Amino acid sequence: MPYIAYAVLWLLRFALGACVFSFLGVVVWRLPRRESVVKGRSHCPVCGRTLSAAELLPCLSYLLQGGKCRGCGAKIPARDFWIEVLGGLCSCACAYAFGGETAQAALAFAVLGILTVVALMDMDTLEIYDRFPVLLFVCGIAAHILIPSLGIKSRLIGCVIVSVPMLLLALIVPGGFGGGDIKLMFGAGFFLGAKLTVVAAFIGILLGGGFGALLLAQKKANRKSQFAFGPFLCIGIAIAMFFGETIADWYMGLL
């Protein structure tokens, strides 16, 4: 019996995360189109039909409908389904890493949600809206109040230790980094603190640089081509949030 209760608990955690990220998928779709994210019923973007409650069940509706709109038969983007799956996994990961339904787990989940929206919108539009770095900064304020183990000095240094060098590089090499990337690292720096911000930037730049090199090698881009760098920084921030201390200690042990 305890095993059943334990399984139900994790299922509920997954479902909650999937529901939240299902809404974030709506945000990713509507914001660039200047649609309200709080007003208006969910609808099929092809036929405009208002979706019923049965069609809005995270993960399940997509599978039961075969990935198609019940009204017009238009294909539902698979990304919508994977966003919901990602939300469920993020919720479970935060609960596992930060001790269940704790303030730290809630803040980590909120940050992962923000990062997901930033990454997907940057991929779609090559733009990071200013409100999202601000939200990361607000999460940092909440973390400082609720989990004051990380000092304000480290958080303030985190704001500038990566963002300022990125800004200088962008001024020297036009197009080196976008303004949204710089603001993203500023906001994330206050949440992560100095050490983890460096780890996040290192991972993000390594992944982004590797992706750019791959595009050049495959002749799918040239040196003047632009691609969304924000998703790689978001991955770096997420990894640093969970494993940053371990990675930093491992690296220092090599020196």
Secondary structure as GFF3:
##gff-version 3
##sequence-region A 1 255
A	DSSP	alpha_helix	2	30	.	.	.	ID=ss1
A	DSSP	three_ten_helix	31	33	.	.	.	ID=ss2
A	DSSP	three_ten_helix	53	56	.	.	.	ID=ss3
A	DSSP	alpha_helix	60	64	.	.	.	ID=ss4
A	DSSP	alpha_helix	78	97	.	.	.	ID=ss5
A	DSSP	alpha_helix	103	125	.	.	.	ID=ss6
A	DSSP	alpha_helix	131	146	.	.	.	ID=ss7
A	DSSP	alpha_helix	152	161	.	.	.	ID=ss8
A	DSSP	alpha_helix	163	172	.	.	.	ID=ss9
A	DSSP	alpha_helix	179	192	.	.	.	ID=ss10
A	DSSP	alpha_helix	194	217	.	.	.	ID=ss11
A	DSSP	alpha_helix	230	254	.	.	.	ID=ss12
###
